[in-house]
């Protein structure tokens, strides 16, 4: 890498940083998506249960009895909506990072023009 210009070295560093940021966003997105799906399944199961079912809510290491099924359904729905908003934000962030990643990858491919004609690998 010593024979590369400082500009190309800087672009490579930026490219690696973008890869890490994109991977972090993808991990967060995956985790949030799993949580949203879990909340949807929980809501579905609660809706199947009788109105007088005893429900407990986990708060830290404790299980607390919930007053009513409607109360917990409302709490879950609010949490799910919040997660969905965060998920949309992560999707926008992912798109932005992917666009920057692709543009920088194209610049590096032009600058490096590898002798074997192989472009840099993409994510």
C-alpha positions as CSV (number, residue, x, y, z in Angstrom):
1,X,0.0,0.0,0.0
2,X,3.1,2.2,0.2
3,X,3.2,2.7,-3.5
4,X,-0.4,4.1,-3.6
5,X,-1.0,7.8,-3.6
6,X,-2.2,9.4,-0.3
7,X,-5.5,10.1,-2.0
8,X,-6.1,6.5,-2.8
9,X,-4.9,5.4,0.6
10,X,-7.4,7.7,2.1
11,X,-10.2,6.4,-0.1
12,X,-9.3,2.8,0.9
13,X,-9.5,3.8,4.6
14,X,-12.9,5.4,4.0
15,X,-14.0,2.3,2.1
16,X,-13.1,0.1,5.0
17,X,-14.9,2.4,7.4
18,X,-18.0,2.4,5.3
19,X,-17.9,-1.4,5.2
20,X,-17.8,-1.5,9.0
21,X,-20.6,1.1,9.3
22,X,-22.8,-0.8,6.8
23,X,-22.2,-4.1,8.7
24,X,-23.2,-2.4,12.0
25,X,-26.4,-1.0,10.5
26,X,-27.3,-4.3,8.9
27,X,-26.8,-6.1,12.3
28,X,-29.0,-3.5,14.1
29,X,-31.6,-3.8,11.3
30,X,-31.6,-7.6,11.6
31,X,-32.0,-7.5,15.4
32,X,-34.9,-4.9,15.3
33,X,-36.6,-6.8,12.5
34,X,-36.5,-9.9,14.7
35,X,-37.9,-8.0,17.7
36,X,-40.8,-6.6,15.5
37,X,-41.6,-10.1,14.3
38,X,-41.6,-11.4,17.9
39,X,-43.9,-8.6,19.0
40,X,-46.3,-9.4,16.1
41,X,-46.3,-13.1,17.1
42,X,-46.9,-12.2,20.8
43,X,-49.8,-10.0,19.8
44,X,-51.2,-12.8,17.7
45,X,-51.0,-15.3,20.5
46,X,-52.5,-12.8,23.0
47,X,-55.4,-12.2,20.7
48,X,-56.1,-15.9,20.6
49,X,-56.2,-16.2,24.4
50,X,-59.4,-15.7,26.5
51,X,-60.1,-12.3,28.0
52,X,-59.6,-13.6,31.6
53,X,-56.2,-15.1,30.9
54,X,-53.5,-14.2,33.5
55,X,-50.6,-12.4,31.9
56,X,-47.2,-11.5,33.3
57,X,-44.9,-8.9,32.0
58,X,-41.1,-9.2,32.3
59,X,-39.5,-6.1,33.9
60,X,-35.8,-6.7,34.4
61,X,-35.5,-9.9,36.4
62,X,-39.1,-9.7,37.7
63,X,-42.4,-10.9,36.3
64,X,-45.3,-8.6,37.1
65,X,-48.9,-9.5,36.7
66,X,-50.6,-7.3,34.1
67,X,-54.0,-5.7,34.9
68,X,-55.7,-6.7,31.6
69,X,-55.0,-8.2,28.3
70,X,-55.9,-4.9,26.6
71,X,-53.2,-3.0,28.6
72,X,-50.4,-5.4,27.5
73,X,-51.7,-5.4,23.9
74,X,-51.6,-1.6,23.9
75,X,-48.0,-1.6,25.3
76,X,-46.8,-4.1,22.8
77,X,-48.4,-2.2,19.9
78,X,-46.8,1.0,21.0
79,X,-43.4,-0.6,21.3
80,X,-43.8,-2.3,17.9
81,X,-44.7,1.1,16.3
82,X,-41.6,2.6,17.9
83,X,-39.4,-0.2,16.6
84,X,-40.9,0.1,13.1
85,X,-40.0,3.8,13.0
86,X,-36.4,2.9,14.1
87,X,-36.3,0.2,11.4
88,X,-37.4,2.6,8.7
89,X,-34.6,5.0,9.9
90,X,-32.1,2.2,9.7
91,X,-33.3,1.3,6.2
92,X,-32.7,4.9,5.1
93,X,-29.3,4.8,6.7
94,X,-28.5,1.5,5.0
95,X,-29.5,2.9,1.6
96,X,-27.3,6.0,2.1
97,X,-24.3,3.9,3.2
98,X,-24.8,1.5,0.3
99,X,-24.9,4.4,-2.2
100,X,-21.7,5.9,-0.7
101,X,-20.1,2.5,-0.6
102,X,-20.9,1.8,-4.3
103,X,-19.6,5.3,-5.4
104,X,-16.4,4.9,-3.4
105,X,-15.9,1.3,-4.7
106,X,-16.3,2.7,-8.3
107,X,-13.7,5.4,-7.6
108,X,-11.3,2.9,-6.1
109,X,-11.8,0.5,-9.0
110,X,-10.9,3.3,-11.5
111,X,-7.9,4.4,-9.4
112,X,-6.5,1.0,-8.9
113,X,-7.5,-0.6,-12.2
114,X,-6.1,-4.0,-11.2
115,X,-4.0,-5.7,-13.8
116,X,-6.1,-8.9,-13.6
117,X,-9.2,-6.8,-14.4
118,X,-10.9,-8.0,-11.2
119,X,-13.0,-5.3,-9.5
120,X,-13.0,-4.9,-5.7
121,X,-15.5,-7.3,-4.1
122,X,-18.9,-5.8,-3.1
123,X,-21.0,-6.3,-0.1
